[in-house]
Each structure stands twice: as structure tokens, then as C-alpha cells.
């Protein structure tokens, strides 16, 4: 076994000019999609708020931009509470962007 710099040569590579797009998972259907194709929700003072610009601080949860996924998510509020890791949230004051 060789010691020194030679064993780290395989790790050196040029930066790729292609920027990878971040993927997130929908809470309702569990599909992995591009971040820009999903709605982001954030818990602010115990209330769930849609983050339209995707810039609010804090833990975010994502949902597809379809009515079926939003309906499925609102039927099962446990998924939202679990995603934000808190005991109680006000989900009924939720204003859907649709």
C-alpha cells in the first residue's frame, strides 16, 4: 500500500459547470420532485404558512402543486405536525395558494 498524496489523486476533480437542482419529497404523495415544482410550508409561531418565495427561516415542508396532494395533506394533519417536529400546529388557518 502506498502512503502519501498518491492515494488521494482519485478525489481531485474539476468542478462541473452543470448546477444540480435540489429535490424535495412531497408530504402527501411521497414523490421526489424539483424544489421549484413544490409548495413550501413553514411553521411560524405555531401556525402553518405557505412560503411563496421559499426564503422564510426555519424548517420547511413541501407539497406538490396539485389539488389532490393538497387535499390529501389536509385530511391527514399528523403528517404536517410530524414534518415540523412539534406537538401542536394551527393547520385550519391555512390559506391554500390554489
Beta strands, then each sheet from edge to edge (+ up, - down):
strand 1: 23-25
strand 2: 32-34
strand 3: 38-44
strand 4: 47-50
strand 5: 60-64
sheet 1: 1+ 2-
sheet 2: 4+ 3- 5+
end
